[in-house]
Structures are given as structure tokens and as C-alpha cells.
Amino acid sequence: MLRTPLSRRAFLGAAAFTTLRAAERLPNFVFILADDLGYGDLGCFGSKDLRTPVLDQMAADGVKLTSFYAAPVCTPSRTSIMTGCYPIRVGLGNGVLFPYSKTGISSEETTISQLLKARGYATAIIGKWHLGHQEKFLPQQHGFDYHFGTPYSNDMNRNHYKTPEFIAPPLPLLRNGELIEQDPNQAELTRRYAEESVAFMKRNKEKPFFLYITPNMPHLPLAASDKFRGKSKRGIYGDAVEELDWGVGEILRGIRELGLEKDTLVFFTSDNGPAQVAKPDNGSAGPLRGRKASTWEGGMREPTIARWPGTIPAGTVRSEITSTMDVLPTLAKLAGAAKPKSRIDGVDIFPVLEGKVGAKPPRDTFYYYSVDRLQAVRNGKWKLHVDRPDLKQEGLPLLYDLEADIGETTNVAGGNPEVVGRLQKIAEIARQDLGDLATGVKGNGIRPVGTL
Ligand code: MG
């Protein structure tokens, strides 16, 4: 009987200590980036056939961002996350890197991992990197303590990109720059990445951590483990997405078991829209027009969720323009980290995540670049296409009201000459600053890509 109050006092003491530590502790960041997942592939973004209960719950517990933009393909999107810049500004906007590439992220650029590491964070990337596979471009040279995963996309092995001049090696699986496997079984990667992620959090639970998780799925070639293969309603694509959802569940469980839920901002998005494959079992951009590699909304608008219990209000939806470039300034500010030494394009979107946006949202404009061509600009609800090599016959410019017409079906340029003129001026500002291959303008504000 005497033991009960003592135990209770000891318990209360421990609780008070935990609270104090929580208040002093810098937040953890877990940023999960799916590869080629479509805007319409999650239940919480309207999918009627794929089962994504974990991500649906994550959206119910946090905020859904419905106008979050990446770039149209892998390398540029990953560049914008790491640097807070339009990929073209730092020389990585012109398509993706390949196993024969000799360029990568410049050592002159400041990455989010470097800023957080300098603030005392443990930093890891678990999954695909794709900002250069030569030694000087690998994650450990750019602010990461730990990397487990592939240097580039999962289709870049000896079966692909075979040319008379170059035959790619088998797909490398790296641990801290060391080749540990060749052509790993891709059906096991989602599970292995989840396990590696949880192990990293356990190893680093005493200090703040930045865990950047970049699964290879659902990028081609698709794969799923026995537990998931053949179980979805959309073939191997659906199997891979449902396993990815399970993997996110394992990571969230890891956070919960470490007692870090209220200390951890978890972010989920994709690097670009769904790939175009001639099969029914592929990704869905939902109501959006276009797919991966295009500057239609379906190529660049991503299904995005952020969760931070006690900080981000549950069950909220925000439609302000946000982007992968905004990750760096947002996380850096939350961590009290320094600013990058060079100019960036991202803005702090924490007011959007928290639902405390004033009269003026943090970002009102976004430029849609593809292979260094400026193809469209968005300002508020308006999107103007200024370069459409895929669709010249419709006549340019094309203006869409994305609030009324998310699928970009009805060109309203004719009835809105003032809006067209205003957005054309914005496009010209972008060209002068960042350049534009479509019009041959060289940007004043671009910096060189990393070279060997
Ligand atoms: Mg991708």
C-alpha cells in the first residue's frame, strides 16, 4: 500500500521531466517523398480503388495541402527540396541525372540537411537520392550523416539506358557511399526503408533528427512484397502504393513508440505526377490534366499531407500555393537554423500548415519549368501557359481559373486580357531572373551546376 503513492510520485516526476524536455527540444522532421505517385492515388485525395488507410488517417490528424507543387520529374524536385530553389537556378532543372552523368548538386549550395546538422540535428536520407552519384555529389557530402538507398532511379540499371557508348552498372544499393548490393530485390525495398527509418530514429531519439525518406516506389519498374502483390484493385501499381502506405504506418508507429509524436513534424508528398504507361494499372492524377514530365497540373501538383499533433490542427485542408522549395525555409525557421548563404526561392509556409494565414499568403506565385523552359506561371487562382510544345494548335497563351477549373479544360484568356497581361509580366520577370530555353533568355540569377 505504501508503494502506490511513492510510485505515483515517481511517475509524476518523470512526466514533469518529459514535459520540460519536450519544451526544450527542437522538433524532429520526417519528410517522406514518394516517387511518381499521382495526385489522385490516395483515399484522402479522392482515390476510390486504392487502400491507403495510414495516409488517410494522417490527413485526418493533420493538414492536407491541395496546391503543393513539385517539379515535373525526379532530379529537379529533389533539388528544390534540398536547396529551397527553383531547380533551374542551381543548374539542375534540365531533366534528370543518369548513371553516365558527371554533374550533380553543387558544393556551393547550402542544403537543408547542412543547415539542420549545424543546429545539432542527426540527419539521414533513406532511399533514392538522385542529385548526382559521383562521390562529391553523394548525400554525406551535402549534410547527411547517414544514407541507405539508391543513388538514382530504380530503373537505371544495366537493362536500361544501354547505349553503344555506355552500359549502366546493375542498380547500386549504397550505405554511406559504399556499394553493399547490386540489383537489390525491389519487392523488399519499401519494407527495408521503413525498417532503416525506424532504426535511425531509435538510434537518435535523444537529439533532434531530420529524416528524409525517399522510397523508390511507385516509380517503374513496380514491385511489391508477397504480402501486397496481387492484393490491390489496380495491379502492381496499386500493390506498390498500398505497401508504401503500410511503410508510412511503420514509420508513424516508430515515432509513437518512441513517444515523439508531439515533437515530430511528418510530411508526405510525391516528387512528380504519375508516369504515362500504356496499362490500366498505372497512377492516377485524379481530376488533374497531364502526367509526369508535363507542366499541366497533373505533372506537378502533389498529394501532400503534414502532421504534427498538438501543433498542426487536425482535419484541416489548405489550398494556398505551396511548393517543395518551401521545405527548406520552413524547417530551417522551425529549427532556428541559419539561412542559406545564397538567394533562395522558397518561403516559410508554417502559417499555412498551422492554419494561421493572414491577408496575404506566404506565396502567391509559382513558375512551371520543364527542361529549363518556362511553360506556365500561376498567380493566385490564375494559371497562364506561355509555352506548350505538346499542344501548339490550341493557340497561346492559355489561361485557366484553377479554382473553377482544376482540370484545365476551358481557356478563358479571351475574356480576361488584364489577367493575361499581368501574368505575362510575371513570366517575363521569371525569364530575366532564371532564364528560359523556350525564348532563349539567359537568366541573371542562375548559379552553376556541380561538376567534377
Ligand atoms: Mg519521380
Residues whose N, C-alpha, C, O or C-beta is under 5 A from the ligand:
A	BS01	MG	D35 D36 V73 C74 D271 N272
